[in-house]
Amino acid sequence: MAEPLLEVKGLTCGYGEAVVLSDLSFALAEGRSLALLGRNGTGKTTLLDTLVGVTRRHAGSIRLGGREIHALAVHERAGAGIGWVPQERNIFKSLTVAENLTAVARPGAWTEARVYELFPRLEERKRNLGTQLSGGEQQMLAFGRALVLNPKLLLLDEPLEGLAPIIVEELLRAIRRVARDEGLPSIVVEQHPHMVLGVTDDAIVLDRGTIAYRATSEALLADPSPLDAWLGVAAH
C-alpha cells in the first residue's frame, strides 16, 4: 500500500504552554482533499498553523511525502512542499498582482498564466497594487500565490470568510478544480460545511481538540445528521 502524502501521528500542540489539540492522528493520501470542520475554537486553524510550523508542538510527528517535517522551520516546510493561504492572506500589498505571483513562483505546473486562467479577474488587475484590490481579489491572489509555489500540499484557512456570494462561487469553483479535478492534495478549513463538502473528498470534524468524527464528504452530504450533532448545523 502506498504511503500517504501527509501523515500526522499523536500530535499534541498549541500556543506556548496552552494545549489546543491532543493526540491527533490522521492521514491524507496523494490526490485527496480534506474538509476540516468544527465549531469556533475547536482547533481547526491551530492544526493548519501546526502543519505550517507556527505553533508549539508538544508531542507527535508530521510526515510529508515520507519526510519528517515537524522539526523544520516555517520556511523549510514551505520548501518541503507546503502551500498556505492563511486567514490574513499575507499578500505583498505594496507589489502589483503580477509581482506578487512572480516573486514567489517555483518551477512546476502552476504558472502565473495558469493562475490568470483560474482567476480572470486577477489578469484584469495584474498591474494593480495589492492595496487596490477588493477583499475577494486579495483572497484570489493569496490562493494564486500559494499555487505558483507548486506545493505538494495546499492549506486553505477559511478562504470564503466574509466574501460576497459571487466571489464565494468563483473560489469554490477554483477549489474544486485544483483539489478534486486536478488532485492537488488540500486541506480546507470552513465554518459552513455545505459549501466545502461539495468540493472535497473527505471530512474531519474537530471537537475539544480531538477528532470527533470522520467520513467522506459524499457521505456527509447524503446524511448530514452527524454535522447537526457535532456542529449544530445541517449540511444544507
Sequence and secondary structure as in RCSB ss.txt:
>XXXX:A:sequence
MAEPLLEVKGLTCGYGEAVVLSDLSFALAEGRSLALLGRNGTGKTTLLDTLVGVTRRHAGSIRLGGREIHALAVH
ERAGAGIGWVPQERNIFKSLTVAENLTAVARPGAWTEARVYELFPRLEERKRNLGTQLSGGEQQMLAFGRALVLN
PKLLLLDEPLEGLAPIIVEELLRAIRRVARDEGLPSIVVEQHPHMVLGVTDDAIVLDRGTIAYRATSEALLADPS
PLDAWLGVAAH
>XXXX:A:secstr
    SEEEEEEEEEETTEEEEEEEEEEE TT EEEEE STTSSHHHHHHHHHT SEEEEEEEEETTEE TTS HH
HHHHHTEEEE TT    TTSBHHHHHHHH  SSS  HHHHHHH HHHHHTTTSBGGGS HHHHHHHHHHHHHTT 
 SEEEEESTTTT  HHHHHHHHHHHIIIIIIS   EEEE S HHHHGGG SEEEEEETTEEEEEEEHHHHHH  H
HHHHHHS    
